[in-house]
Amino acid sequence: MFLVTGGTGTLGRHVVPLLRETGAEVRVLTRQTIPGHLTGDLETGLGLDEALDGVGTVLHLAGTAKNDDRKATHLVRAASRAGRPHMVYVSVVGCERIPVTGAVDRAMFGYFARKRAAEVVIENSGLPWTTLRATQFHDLAWKVAEAAAKLPVMPALAGVRFQPVDTAEVARHLVRLALGGPAGMRPDLAGPRVYPMAELFRLWLHATGRRRAVLPVRAAGGAYRAVRDGAVLPGPEADLGTVTWEDFLKTRA
Ligand SMILES: NC(=O)c1ccc[n+]([C@@H]2O[C@H](COP(=O)([O-])OP(=O)(O)OC[C@H]3O[C@@H](n4cnc5c(N)ncnc54)[C@H](OP(=O)(O)O)[C@@H]3O)[C@@H](O)[C@H]2O)c1
């Protein structure tokens, strides 16, 4: 039995059907009340013992901007009380390289520190584990561009580059890892091309037929400097997907 946390999310909606296609029995955890899903909350621990009962592999995809370490802590505690399943976790490229110290760092890049803290919870859990760090999903880049376009000018972090990846490719990768044995920290997974943030926005504007000026902005703090210096780009051993931002824009727009 596989348990998917975050099975209702952007990534999870790709992962769950792929897993089911392999003939696997899949249980989905959500905070919502959805027929055929199990209701629980990783922030409080509610419903987790029931969710983990009889589970051999957990795909832990649930995540928010805050507290992913707290969610991981509740999950590994429940997993340790249950059958000690294989924990497959999705994290984010660069989370171990972005120093989050001051208030500006926390407000803008606190997510990365919490992802690293969640990785550590899983690594130190004593459970068998596999972690995949992915770069930003195309779906996220789209959401960020859409939100920025609500402003009169689109602010883009100066000097910052991203290598976004297609969500479906991340899902396929994770399903392969979940069907295999515990493999520890896997090579990063990224898309095929690097784009300055301003270029991501310009391509989005072109694809959606909108007109906006893109304004480069600088931020304070060590986390921004690390990101500007390439901390969110994958390492040299990374696995690369094939779907570019332009390919994604063609299908999505
Ligand atoms: N988006 C990216 O670019 C990106 C890049 C690298 C890594 N990741 C990681 O990939 C994972 C999936 O991201 P996503 O974009 O698919 O996220 P998403 O669309 O925002 O979905 C978040 C999921 O987390 C679940 N969730 C949130 N809080 C929960 C809680 N307290 N208890 C139980 N479930 C909870 C939600 O379920 P309900 O609302 O149904 O409860 C939902 O299914 C996250 O861990 C994220 O950090 C994302």
The ligand as a MOL file (V3000), in Angstrom:
LIG
                    3D

  0  0  0     0  0            999 V3000
M  V30 BEGIN CTAB
M  V30 COUNTS 48 52 0 0 0
M  V30 BEGIN ATOM
M  V30 1 N 5.9300 23.9800 -6.7630 0
M  V30 2 C 7.2410 23.9230 -6.9910 0
M  V30 3 O 7.7950 24.6190 -7.8380 0
M  V30 4 C 8.0920 22.9530 -6.1940 0
M  V30 5 C 9.4630 22.7990 -6.4850 0
M  V30 6 C 10.2170 21.8680 -5.7520 0
M  V30 7 C 9.6000 21.1370 -4.7380 0
M  V30 8 N 8.2670 21.3380 -4.4770 0 CHG=1
M  V30 9 C 7.6300 20.5730 -3.4230 0
M  V30 10 O 6.7080 19.6730 -4.0450 0
M  V30 11 C 5.6270 19.4160 -3.1530 0
M  V30 12 C 4.3110 19.5840 -3.9140 0
M  V30 13 O 4.2090 20.9150 -4.3610 0
M  V30 14 P 2.8770 21.3930 -5.1190 0
M  V30 15 O 3.2640 22.5730 -5.9390 0
M  V30 16 O 2.2020 20.2350 -5.7520 0 CHG=-1
M  V30 17 O 2.0020 21.9130 -3.8800 0
M  V30 18 P 0.4850 22.3920 -3.8870 0
M  V30 19 O -0.1180 22.3300 -5.2480 0
M  V30 20 O 0.4680 23.7120 -3.1660 0
M  V30 21 O -0.2440 21.3140 -2.9930 0
M  V30 22 C 0.0190 21.2250 -1.6270 0
M  V30 23 C -0.5110 19.9000 -1.1240 0
M  V30 24 O -0.1420 19.7680 0.2530 0
M  V30 25 C -1.2550 19.3380 0.9830 0
M  V30 26 N -1.1440 19.8560 2.3390 0
M  V30 27 C -0.7710 21.1180 2.7060 0
M  V30 28 N -0.7760 21.2410 4.0360 0
M  V30 29 C -1.1720 20.0390 4.5360 0
M  V30 30 C -1.3660 19.5550 5.8450 0
M  V30 31 N -1.1880 20.3390 6.9320 0
M  V30 32 N -1.7700 18.2710 6.0030 0
M  V30 33 C -1.9760 17.4800 4.9200 0
M  V30 34 N -1.7960 17.8850 3.6460 0
M  V30 35 C -1.4060 19.1540 3.4510 0
M  V30 36 C -2.4660 19.8780 0.2360 0
M  V30 37 O -3.5700 19.0370 0.4640 0
M  V30 38 P -5.0390 19.5510 0.8890 0
M  V30 39 O -5.1140 21.0340 0.5760 0
M  V30 40 O -5.9460 18.7140 0.0390 0
M  V30 41 O -5.1230 19.2610 2.3340 0
M  V30 42 C -2.0140 19.7630 -1.2140 0
M  V30 43 O -2.2980 18.4830 -1.7360 0
M  V30 44 C 5.8150 20.3680 -1.9660 0
M  V30 45 O 6.4330 19.6460 -0.9140 0
M  V30 46 C 6.7770 21.4150 -2.5010 0
M  V30 47 O 7.5520 22.0030 -1.4770 0
M  V30 48 C 7.5040 22.2120 -5.1800 0
M  V30 END ATOM
M  V30 BEGIN BOND
M  V30 1 1 1 2
M  V30 2 2 2 3
M  V30 3 1 2 4
M  V30 4 1 4 5
M  V30 5 2 4 48
M  V30 6 2 5 6
M  V30 7 1 6 7
M  V30 8 2 7 8
M  V30 9 1 8 9
M  V30 10 1 8 48
M  V30 11 1 9 10
M  V30 12 1 9 46
M  V30 13 1 10 11
M  V30 14 1 11 12
M  V30 15 1 11 44
M  V30 16 1 12 13
M  V30 17 1 13 14
M  V30 18 2 14 15
M  V30 19 1 14 16
M  V30 20 1 14 17
M  V30 21 1 17 18
M  V30 22 2 18 19
M  V30 23 1 18 20
M  V30 24 1 18 21
M  V30 25 1 21 22
M  V30 26 1 22 23
M  V30 27 1 23 24
M  V30 28 1 23 42
M  V30 29 1 24 25
M  V30 30 1 25 26
M  V30 31 1 25 36
M  V30 32 1 26 27
M  V30 33 1 26 35
M  V30 34 2 27 28
M  V30 35 1 28 29
M  V30 36 1 29 30
M  V30 37 2 29 35
M  V30 38 1 30 31
M  V30 39 2 30 32
M  V30 40 1 32 33
M  V30 41 2 33 34
M  V30 42 1 34 35
M  V30 43 1 36 37
M  V30 44 1 36 42
M  V30 45 1 37 38
M  V30 46 2 38 39
M  V30 47 1 38 40
M  V30 48 1 38 41
M  V30 49 1 42 43
M  V30 50 1 44 45
M  V30 51 1 44 46
M  V30 52 1 46 47
M  V30 END BOND
M  V30 END CTAB
M  END
